[in-house]
């Protein structure tokens, strides 16, 4: 895995933080719900981490498609 994507889940806008495997910050973005899957699909193979909440299981299934 080249990078780690951390996602703070919310209702409308997600905070997405991307760091390299060497712990170097690459990006910190706010992405709305409609654009999140397109954004993830454009990323290289990554480890995705999220908070444990009610929607985390749903999103983990969605992300596995990519």
N, CA, C and O atoms as CSV, one atom per row, in Angstrom:
chain,resi,resn,atom,element,x,y,z
A,1,UNK,N,N,0.840,-1.176,0.000
A,1,UNK,CA,C,0.000,0.000,0.000
A,1,UNK,C,C,0.888,1.243,0.000
A,1,UNK,O,O,1.825,1.364,0.790
A,2,UNK,N,N,0.573,2.134,-0.883
A,2,UNK,CA,C,1.381,3.336,-1.017
A,2,UNK,C,C,0.994,4.443,-0.049
A,2,UNK,O,O,1.830,5.261,0.335
A,3,UNK,N,N,-0.275,4.469,0.344
A,3,UNK,CA,C,-0.722,5.567,1.190
A,3,UNK,C,C,-1.836,5.110,2.121
A,3,UNK,O,O,-2.415,4.035,1.962
A,4,UNK,N,N,-2.113,5.966,3.099
A,4,UNK,CA,C,-3.192,5.723,4.050
A,4,UNK,C,C,-4.187,6.867,3.908
A,4,UNK,O,O,-3.810,8.038,3.912
A,5,UNK,N,N,-5.462,6.511,3.783
A,5,UNK,CA,C,-6.522,7.507,3.671
A,5,UNK,C,C,-7.367,7.427,4.937
A,5,UNK,O,O,-7.976,6.396,5.221
A,6,UNK,N,N,-7.400,8.511,5.686
A,6,UNK,CA,C,-8.228,8.592,6.883
A,6,UNK,C,C,-9.473,9.398,6.576
A,6,UNK,O,O,-9.386,10.493,6.020
A,7,UNK,N,N,-10.634,8.866,6.934
A,7,UNK,CA,C,-11.892,9.541,6.618
A,7,UNK,C,C,-12.700,9.745,7.892
A,7,UNK,O,O,-12.966,8.801,8.636
A,8,UNK,N,N,-13.085,10.999,8.127
A,8,UNK,CA,C,-14.000,11.324,9.218
A,8,UNK,C,C,-15.398,11.322,8.610
A,8,UNK,O,O,-15.742,12.214,7.834
A,9,UNK,N,N,-16.196,10.331,8.958
A,9,UNK,CA,C,-17.520,10.167,8.373
A,9,UNK,C,C,-18.501,11.178,8.943
A,9,UNK,O,O,-18.465,11.501,10.130
A,10,UNK,N,N,-19.380,11.671,8.077
A,10,UNK,CA,C,-20.403,12.629,8.480
A,10,UNK,C,C,-21.615,12.444,7.567
A,10,UNK,O,O,-21.627,11.555,6.715
A,11,UNK,N,N,-22.624,13.280,7.747
A,11,UNK,CA,C,-23.826,13.142,6.920
A,11,UNK,C,C,-23.621,13.675,5.510
A,11,UNK,O,O,-24.006,13.017,4.544
A,12,UNK,N,N,-23.025,14.849,5.374
A,12,UNK,CA,C,-22.928,15.479,4.056
A,12,UNK,C,C,-21.503,15.649,3.546
A,12,UNK,O,O,-21.222,15.379,2.379
A,13,UNK,N,N,-20.613,16.091,4.410
A,13,UNK,CA,C,-19.242,16.393,3.987
A,13,UNK,C,C,-18.267,15.576,4.821
A,13,UNK,O,O,-18.338,15.571,6.050
A,14,UNK,N,N,-17.354,14.884,4.139
A,14,UNK,CA,C,-16.359,14.049,4.803
A,14,UNK,C,C,-15.021,14.769,4.814
A,14,UNK,O,O,-14.645,15.410,3.832
A,15,UNK,N,N,-14.310,14.665,5.913
A,15,UNK,CA,C,-12.943,15.174,5.991
A,15,UNK,C,C,-12.027,14.016,5.625
A,15,UNK,O,O,-12.063,12.969,6.271
A,16,UNK,N,N,-11.204,14.196,4.595
A,16,UNK,CA,C,-10.330,13.135,4.098
A,16,UNK,C,C,-8.886,13.590,4.235
A,16,UNK,O,O,-8.515,14.654,3.738
A,17,UNK,N,N,-8.075,12.787,4.908
A,17,UNK,CA,C,-6.660,13.077,5.108
A,17,UNK,C,C,-5.853,11.954,4.475
A,17,UNK,O,O,-6.100,10.780,4.753
A,18,UNK,N,N,-4.899,12.299,3.635
A,18,UNK,CA,C,-4.074,11.298,2.959
A,18,UNK,C,C,-2.626,11.489,3.383
A,18,UNK,O,O,-2.090,12.596,3.327
A,19,UNK,N,N,-1.999,10.394,3.811
A,19,UNK,CA,C,-0.578,10.416,4.157
A,19,UNK,C,C,0.119,9.287,3.413
A,19,UNK,O,O,-0.485,8.257,3.114
A,20,UNK,N,N,1.389,9.492,3.120
A,20,UNK,CA,C,2.174,8.457,2.452
A,20,UNK,C,C,2.582,7.395,3.461
A,20,UNK,O,O,2.429,7.579,4.669
A,21,UNK,N,N,3.097,6.299,2.961
A,21,UNK,CA,C,3.550,5.218,3.838
A,21,UNK,C,C,4.667,5.694,4.766
A,21,UNK,O,O,4.878,5.105,5.826
A,22,UNK,N,N,5.380,6.743,4.385
A,22,UNK,CA,C,6.457,7.288,5.208
A,22,UNK,C,C,5.941,8.381,6.150
A,22,UNK,O,O,6.732,9.146,6.701
A,23,UNK,N,N,4.632,8.456,6.337
A,23,UNK,CA,C,3.976,9.421,7.234
A,23,UNK,C,C,4.144,10.864,6.788
A,23,UNK,O,O,4.197,11.772,7.618
A,24,UNK,N,N,4.227,11.074,5.512
A,24,UNK,CA,C,4.278,12.443,4.993
A,24,UNK,C,C,2.888,12.836,4.514
A,24,UNK,O,O,2.251,12.111,3.750
A,25,UNK,N,N,2.432,13.983,4.971
A,25,UNK,CA,C,1.096,14.452,4.612
A,25,UNK,C,C,1.037,14.774,3.126
A,25,UNK,O,O,1.887,15.496,2.605
A,26,UNK,N,N,0.036,14.240,2.452
A,26,UNK,CA,C,-0.147,14.496,1.034
A,26,UNK,C,C,-1.319,15.428,0.764
A,26,UNK,O,O,-1.238,16.297,-0.104
A,27,UNK,N,N,-2.417,15.247,1.513
A,27,UNK,CA,C,-3.607,16.065,1.268
A,27,UNK,C,C,-4.535,16.029,2.475
A,27,UNK,O,O,-4.543,15.072,3.249
A,28,UNK,N,N,-5.306,17.083,2.613
A,28,UNK,CA,C,-6.353,17.171,3.625
A,28,UNK,C,C,-7.511,17.899,2.955
A,28,UNK,O,O,-7.437,19.108,2.734
A,29,UNK,N,N,-8.583,17.174,2.629
A,29,UNK,CA,C,-9.663,17.742,1.836
A,29,UNK,C,C,-11.012,17.510,2.484
A,29,UNK,O,O,-11.199,16.583,3.272
A,30,UNK,N,N,-11.947,18.377,2.132
A,30,UNK,CA,C,-13.349,18.166,2.468
A,30,UNK,C,C,-14.034,17.719,1.182
A,30,UNK,O,O,-13.951,18.397,0.158
A,31,UNK,N,N,-14.713,16.569,1.240
A,31,UNK,CA,C,-15.349,16.015,0.050
A,31,UNK,C,C,-16.798,15.693,0.388
A,31,UNK,O,O,-17.081,15.077,1.415
A,32,UNK,N,N,-17.721,16.117,-0.488
A,32,UNK,CA,C,-19.120,15.826,-0.194
A,32,UNK,C,C,-19.459,14.381,-0.548
A,32,UNK,O,O,-18.725,13.721,-1.284
A,33,UNK,N,N,-20.551,13.915,-0.029
A,33,UNK,CA,C,-20.976,12.517,-0.147
A,33,UNK,C,C,-21.060,12.063,-1.608
A,33,UNK,O,O,-20.672,10.939,-1.923
A,34,UNK,N,N,-21.553,12.908,-2.488
A,34,UNK,CA,C,-21.733,12.536,-3.885
A,34,UNK,C,C,-20.406,12.303,-4.603
A,34,UNK,O,O,-20.362,11.541,-5.569
A,35,UNK,N,N,-19.338,12.933,-4.160
A,35,UNK,CA,C,-18.049,12.844,-4.850
A,35,UNK,C,C,-17.056,11.894,-4.189
A,35,UNK,O,O,-15.973,11.669,-4.728
A,36,UNK,N,N,-17.403,11.335,-3.039
A,36,UNK,CA,C,-16.450,10.511,-2.293
A,36,UNK,C,C,-16.037,9.262,-3.062
A,36,UNK,O,O,-14.844,8.974,-3.148
A,37,UNK,N,N,-16.974,8.518,-3.618
A,37,UNK,CA,C,-16.630,7.275,-4.317
A,37,UNK,C,C,-15.771,7.550,-5.549
A,37,UNK,O,O,-14.844,6.790,-5.829
A,38,UNK,N,N,-16.056,8.608,-6.282
A,38,UNK,CA,C,-15.239,8.959,-7.445
A,38,UNK,C,C,-13.817,9.307,-7.007
A,38,UNK,O,O,-12.852,8.949,-7.683
A,39,UNK,N,N,-13.691,9.998,-5.886
A,39,UNK,CA,C,-12.370,10.347,-5.363
A,39,UNK,C,C,-11.588,9.093,-4.980
A,39,UNK,O,O,-10.415,8.967,-5.329
A,40,UNK,N,N,-12.226,8.168,-4.267
A,40,UNK,CA,C,-11.560,6.929,-3.847
A,40,UNK,C,C,-11.155,6.100,-5.060
A,40,UNK,O,O,-10.079,5.501,-5.066
A,41,UNK,N,N,-11.994,6.058,-6.080
A,41,UNK,CA,C,-11.699,5.276,-7.283
A,41,UNK,C,C,-10.451,5.785,-7.997
A,41,UNK,O,O,-9.780,5.010,-8.678
A,42,UNK,N,N,-10.129,7.052,-7.860
A,42,UNK,CA,C,-8.963,7.639,-8.522
A,42,UNK,C,C,-7.662,7.425,-7.754
A,42,UNK,O,O,-6.586,7.699,-8.284
A,43,UNK,N,N,-7.741,6.945,-6.529
A,43,UNK,CA,C,-6.551,6.782,-5.692
A,43,UNK,C,C,-5.844,5.462,-5.987
A,43,UNK,O,O,-6.487,4.487,-6.376
A,44,UNK,N,N,-4.523,5.426,-5.803
A,44,UNK,CA,C,-3.808,4.148,-5.927
A,44,UNK,C,C,-4.218,3.221,-4.780
A,44,UNK,O,O,-4.877,3.670,-3.842
A,45,UNK,N,N,-3.846,1.945,-4.833
A,45,UNK,CA,C,-4.189,1.040,-3.724
A,45,UNK,C,C,-3.773,1.657,-2.387
A,45,UNK,O,O,-2.630,2.079,-2.212
A,46,UNK,N,N,-4.711,1.699,-1.463
A,46,UNK,CA,C,-4.498,2.403,-0.195
A,46,UNK,C,C,-5.151,1.652,0.949
A,46,UNK,O,O,-6.059,0.846,0.751
A,47,UNK,N,N,-4.672,1.932,2.139
A,47,UNK,CA,C,-5.347,1.468,3.355
A,47,UNK,C,C,-6.290,2.597,3.755
A,47,UNK,O,O,-5.868,3.746,3.885
A,48,UNK,N,N,-7.557,2.272,3.947
A,48,UNK,CA,C,-8.543,3.277,4.330
A,48,UNK,C,C,-8.935,3.037,5.778
A,48,UNK,O,O,-9.313,1.926,6.150
A,49,UNK,N,N,-8.843,4.079,6.591
A,49,UNK,CA,C,-9.227,3.984,7.999
A,49,UNK,C,C,-10.353,4.980,8.266
A,49,UNK,O,O,-10.366,6.094,7.744
A,50,UNK,N,N,-11.307,4.536,9.106
A,50,UNK,CA,C,-12.466,5.360,9.440
A,50,UNK,C,C,-12.773,5.199,10.917
A,50,UNK,O,O,-12.327,4.250,11.562
A,51,UNK,N,N,-13.535,6.132,11.435
A,51,UNK,CA,C,-14.013,5.996,12.802
A,51,UNK,C,C,-15.034,4.858,12.863
A,51,UNK,O,O,-15.674,4.537,11.862
A,52,UNK,N,N,-15.178,4.268,14.012
A,52,UNK,CA,C,-16.181,3.215,14.191
A,52,UNK,C,C,-17.518,3.876,14.493
A,52,UNK,O,O,-17.720,4.433,15.572
A,53,UNK,N,N,-18.426,3.808,13.530
A,53,UNK,CA,C,-19.754,4.382,13.722
A,53,UNK,C,C,-20.749,3.577,12.896
A,53,UNK,O,O,-20.370,2.607,12.240
A,54,UNK,N,N,-21.987,3.965,12.924
A,54,UNK,CA,C,-23.034,3.211,12.258
A,54,UNK,C,C,-22.861,3.062,10.760
A,54,UNK,O,O,-23.256,2.039,10.201
A,55,UNK,N,N,-22.284,4.046,10.094
A,55,UNK,CA,C,-22.152,3.973,8.636
A,55,UNK,C,C,-20.803,3.415,8.175
A,55,UNK,O,O,-20.600,3.241,6.973
A,56,UNK,N,N,-19.892,3.134,9.081
A,56,UNK,CA,C,-18.560,2.645,8.696
A,56,UNK,C,C,-18.635,1.312,7.960
A,56,UNK,O,O,-17.882,1.098,7.009
A,57,UNK,N,N,-19.517,0.417,8.372
A,57,UNK,CA,C,-19.644,-0.875,7.708
A,57,UNK,C,C,-20.137,-0.704,6.271
A,57,UNK,O,O,-19.647,-1.372,5.361
A,58,UNK,N,N,-21.096,0.183,6.071
A,58,UNK,CA,C,-21.586,0.467,4.719
A,58,UNK,C,C,-20.460,0.977,3.831
A,58,UNK,O,O,-20.272,0.485,2.719
A,59,UNK,N,N,-19.708,1.965,4.321
A,59,UNK,CA,C,-18.641,2.549,3.517
A,59,UNK,C,C,-17.522,1.550,3.253
A,59,UNK,O,O,-16.940,1.563,2.168
A,60,UNK,N,N,-17.209,0.695,4.203
A,60,UNK,CA,C,-16.149,-0.299,3.967
A,60,UNK,C,C,-16.541,-1.237,2.833
A,60,UNK,O,O,-15.690,-1.617,2.029
A,61,UNK,N,N,-17.807,-1.616,2.754
A,61,UNK,CA,C,-18.256,-2.460,1.638
A,61,UNK,C,C,-18.159,-1.714,0.315
A,61,UNK,O,O,-17.792,-2.304,-0.701
A,62,UNK,N,N,-18.482,-0.436,0.314
A,62,UNK,CA,C,-18.396,0.354,-0.913
A,62,UNK,C,C,-16.951,0.500,-1.383
A,62,UNK,O,O,-16.673,0.385,-2.577
A,63,UNK,N,N,-16.032,0.752,-0.451
A,63,UNK,CA,C,-14.633,0.973,-0.811
A,63,UNK,C,C,-13.971,-0.292,-1.335
A,63,UNK,O,O,-13.039,-0.205,-2.135
A,64,UNK,N,N,-14.419,-1.450,-0.913
A,64,UNK,CA,C,-13.814,-2.710,-1.374
A,64,UNK,C,C,-14.012,-2.929,-2.864
A,64,UNK,O,O,-13.309,-3.746,-3.458
A,65,UNK,N,N,-14.938,-2.231,-3.475
A,65,UNK,CA,C,-15.149,-2.346,-4.916
A,65,UNK,C,C,-13.947,-1.825,-5.698
A,65,UNK,O,O,-13.740,-2.199,-6.852
A,66,UNK,N,N,-13.160,-0.962,-5.066
A,66,UNK,CA,C,-12.028,-0.341,-5.750
A,66,UNK,C,C,-10.746,-0.851,-5.180
A,66,UNK,O,O,-9.670,-0.448,-5.622
